[in-house]
Each structure stands twice: as C-alpha cells, then as structure tokens.
Amino acid sequence: MNFKLFVFLILLVSIILGCSLIQQSFEPTQNIPNSFLEIELEKEEIKSLNFIFHVFNDSLGNGNFQDTAPDIDWLRGEIRGANQFLSNVEKPIPLIGKHIKDSKIRFRIIDIKFWNSNNGAKAQVYGKYDHKDLYREFVLENESLTDFEKKHCVHILLSGIKPRAYGGRNICMTRSCKDGFGFQNNVLYFEGMYQVYTKEFDIWGIGAHIAHEVGHGLGLGHYEHRLGPCTSCEGHEPCPLVGCNNFMESNDGGKGMTECQMKLMHHLLKYGPRDSTMINPNSRAHYLIKNPPIKH
C-alpha cells in the first residue's frame, strides 16, 4: 500500500474515533421532556426563586419605605404571604385536571436594597426617566451588585411616586420580548406599594400580585384572555370571565391555579425554554433558582 495513503487512512480513522468520543461526552445526563405537559408534579422538588427588593427614596432619603424594622418586616411579610398561597393552592373554577394543593414553588428574599435618587423616586412606567431606565441604572449597570445578584435574582423595583392606581408589571427591554413573558429580563416594577402599606388605598393583596407577575415571567398569560399554552379553562366552554379563582386573572385574581399552569412553570424553571409552545424562547427563568452564595 502506498505509504501516503496508509498515513491518510490512519489519520481518517483517528479523526472519526475522536469525533465519536467528543459527541459521546456531550450527551445530556438527563432526558428532557419534549413538552411541559410531561412534567410529573408529584416527583418535582420545591423550587425557590431569588428576590431582591430595590426601594427608591429621594436624594434626602424621604418618600418611600425606610431601612427600619417595621418597613422591612412588612416587605418580608408579603413574600411570606405569597409563599403561603403557593403552598396552599385553592381549586380553580372550573376544575380541569387534578387539584394539586402545593405548587412546590417558593420565593426567597436575598436582600432589600435602599437607594436615594430623585430620578428613582419619581420613576414611572412612561416618562422622561421610566422604569426601564431604573432597571438599567440600578441593576444592569450597577457595579455594586454581584454577578449572582444581577443574573440569578428577580429584581423588584419600588419607586417612590404616588400613582393613580396600584399596579405591577414585568419589564421588557426589547421589542421581541412579548409583555415580559418568560423572564427575558428578570425584573418586576411596582408603583404604589408604599401607598398600599400606608393604607391610602385598598387593592389586591401584594403577595398574590407578586405571584401573578411572576406567573407572567414563567410563561403564563391572563387566564381569561387565552394567552399562552395554558389557555382559559383549557379548552372547555363556557368559560367564566370573572370569578375563576385563578391567580392569573387580569384583575384581583383568586388563589387557585390549574395543573397545566403548575407544569408550565416547573418546566421553565427546570429546563429553560426548550418547549416550542413557550411564549418567550429567550427566557432566562431557569437562572433564578440557583442557590445563593454562602454570604447571602
């Protein structure tokens, strides 16, 4: 055999064997379901999302929550209230599928940060300095935040402005990100939470409202609007437009959620946006259950 041909064959065999070894080394260690509907909720472990509150006062430190025990205890209490709901889920109306009482999703506070900023205190949804500017300056470009805090926490921004009505929303920084579904940007913005704390007006409970906004971040649309894969009544007619006792109703929702909603949230937190039926293929929700460093 020609020596050059022999050498060529040896090299070719080596490359084929090498590629085969490389391919084997990248095989996944677990089988990922093709659909979120394959999630077995009974076998899922509790998943805790990391939260950081950002409280904005004016430059003198006035106008919003203060770094004092009563205010901090109230904020922490609302997260405890959300977790009480998430661990004691009521039946939605109508009941489709099984009623599963514990969603096995929890919220944990990593930190409560206080900032003195006139811009931050006056930030609005629309304006010269809006909620996106707030997120950009105090999260994305904030050198005092750790890499873990920036990437693996949900940031709840609380401006000091007195709004016309209390409300929360997911912040979406790009046009391709539809309504914040899927936590492409891991941030929530609430106007008027301090006014609720001071009882200036009475609204939907804060803990339930935070859970509702997180639901959007985990791929769920408004229950009665048929947005997303877990549509209103899941294909059953007629569907009540109000009084569904579902936490994803658009206004003053209840404390129930469907089996479908739970499966979707767990799939996104566990595997990321691998299911083609997800609303946002760029979701980073699975970043948010990373365990915090020991110092936290």
N, C-alpha and C positions, 0 to 999 in steps of 0.2 A: 504494500500500500504506500502511496506517495506520502512522504513524511509530513508535508504541509497539510495534506488532507487529514492525516491522523491527528495532528495537533488541533486542527479546526473542530473535528468531531469531539475530541476530549473537552475543549472549551465549551462547545454547544451543550453537551451533557451536563457540565458543571453549572452552566447558567440556568438550565431547566430545573435541575435539582435545587439550586439556590433559590429560584423564584418560588418553587413549590414550598420550600421551608418558610420563606418570608410570608407567603399567603397564609400558611397554617398559623403562624404566630399572631396574625391579626384577626383570627376568627373570634367572634364575640363569645364571652364566657357565659352569657345567659340568653335565652330565647326571648326576643321582644315581640309581644303580641302585635299582629297586623292592625288590630282595631282596639280602641279603648273599651269596647264592649266585652272584650275577653278578660278584662280585669276581674279577679275574684276578691271582692271586698273583704270577705271573711279571713283571707290569708294576708291581707296588707297590714303592714306595721303603721303605727302612728307617725305622721309626717309633720314636723314643726317648721313653720315659715318664720324667718328672722325679720323683726321690725325695728325701725329707728324712727322716733318722733323728732321732727325739727320744729321748734317753736320760735316764731319771729316776733320780736318786740321792736319798738322804735329805737333810735340811737341812744336814748336815755334808759332803755330797759322797761318802758311802760307799754301798756295796751294789749297784753295777751296773757297767757299763762306765765307764772313765775317759777323760778327754781326753788320752790318751797314744798314742804311735805304735803300740804292739802292738795295743791295742783298736781304734783307728781302722783300722789295716791289716786286721784280721780282718773288720770290718764291710764294708769296701770289697771284700775278697776274696770275700765271699759274694755280692755283686752281680756280681762278675766271673764267679763260678761259674754264676749264673743266666744270664748272657749267653752263656756257653759252651754251656749247654744249649739256649738259644733259637736259637743259630746252628748247632747240630749236632743237630737233632731226629732221634730214632730212629724206627723203624717201630712203629706201634701194633699191637696184636693184638686182633681180626683187622684186616687192612689193607683199609680201604674207601676207594676213590678213589686218588689218586696219593700217593706218598711224597715230600713236599717237605722237604728237609733243613734249609733256613734259613727260620725263621718270619718273618724281617725285622722282628722286634720286639725292642727292647733296653731296658735300664734304665740310667739315668744318675743318679749321686748329685749333687744340688745342694748339700747341706750336711749336716753332722752336728751337731745341737744338744744341749747338755748342760744339764739343769735340776736344781737342788737343791730338792726338795719332798718333804716327808714324805707328803703325800697321793699325789703322783705315784709315789713309790717303792712304795707299798702298793696302788696301784690294781688292781682285779680286774675280771673280767667281770661279776660280781654282787657288790654290796656297798654300803656307805654312800657311798663315793666310787668310782665304777666307771669303766670305760674310756670311756664317753660323757662323763662329767664331765671326764676327762683331755683329750679332744679339744676340748670346749667351751672349757675354760680356756686351754689352751696352743696352740690353733690358731685357732678361731673368734673368740675374744675377746682374742687376744694382739696388742697394739698394736705389739710389736717386730717382727712378721712383715710383710713387704711384701705388696702386693696380688698380685704374681706368686706368691709363696710360698703364700699362702692358697688361691688359685683354681687354680693350674696345676701343683701338685705333689701326689704321693701322700705322705701323712704316715704313717710307720711308727713307732708308739708302743711304746716298750720300758720297761715298768715294772720295778721292782727286786725284786718279790716272787718268792719261790721257790714255783713252782706244784707241783701234784701230778703234772702231766704237761705236756710242752711242747705249745703249740698256738697257732694264729693264726686270725684272723677278720676279716672286713670289718665295719666299724661302720656300723650303720644307725640314723639318728636319728629316723625317723618310722615309724609303723606301716604306712604304704602302701608302704614300701621293703622288698621281699621279700629277706631274707637278704643284703642288701648288693649284690645283683647289679646291675651297671651303673654302679657308682661314682656313686650319687646323692650320697654323701659320700665324698670322696677320701681315705679313711683306713683303715689296717690296724693291728691291735693284736696284739701277740705277747707271751705270757707265757713266761718261762723261757729266753729266748735267751741270757742271760748264763750260765745253768747249763749250756747246751749248750757254750758257749765254754770253760767251765772243766771240761768233760768229766764232769760229775756224772751225766749220763745220756746215752745214745746214741739218737738218733732220726733220722727222715727229714732229709736234708740241708737246711740253711737256705735256700740259693739256690733249690732246687726247691720248697720250701714257699712262699717268697715268690711265685714264679711261679704256683703253684697258687692262692694267694689273689688275685693279680692276674687270673688266669683267671676267677674268680668276678666280679670287678669289671668284666670285659669280656664278661659275659653268659653264662658257661659254668657249668653245674651239675655235680654229681658224675657222672662218666662212667657208673658202673654204676647210677645211680638214675633215669635217664631224665628229668632236669630240664633244660628249655630246648630250643631248636631243634636242637642237635647231640646227639641222644639216644644212649644206649648202643648201640654197634655200628651206629648209623644205620639202624635198621630191620631189621637182619639177626639171625636167630636160629640156633642158640642163642648167647647172649652169656656169655662168662666173667665171673663176678662179681669175680674177683681175677686178678691176673697179666695185665692187659690191656696193660701197659706204656704206660699213658696218664697224663699229668701231672695229670689231673683225677679220678683215683681218689680216694676219700674218705680213705684211709689209705695212707701210704707208696707213692704213685703212682710210675710209671716216668718215662722221659724221651722218650716219644713223644707225638705229637698228630696228630689227623686233619686232612685238608684242610678239612673243614667247620669245625672249631674255629678254624683259622687265618683263614678267610674271615670268620667272625663277628667276631673280634677286630679285624681290619683295617677292616671296615665301620664298626664302632662308633667306632674311633679317628679315622677319616677323615671321617665324615659325621654322627656323633651317632646318637641312637636314632630313625632315620627308618623303620626296618623294623618292621612291626607284629608280627613274630614275636619281637622282642626281649623279654626278661623285664621289663626296667625302662624304661618310656617316659620317665622323668625323668633318665636317665643324663647325667653330665657328663664322660664318659670322654674325649671329644674335646678337652677343655680341657688334658689332661695331656701333650700332645705339643708345646705351644707352646715355641719356643726361649727359653732363659733370657736375661735382660738381660746385657749385656757384663760387668758387675761380677761375675757368677757364673762 
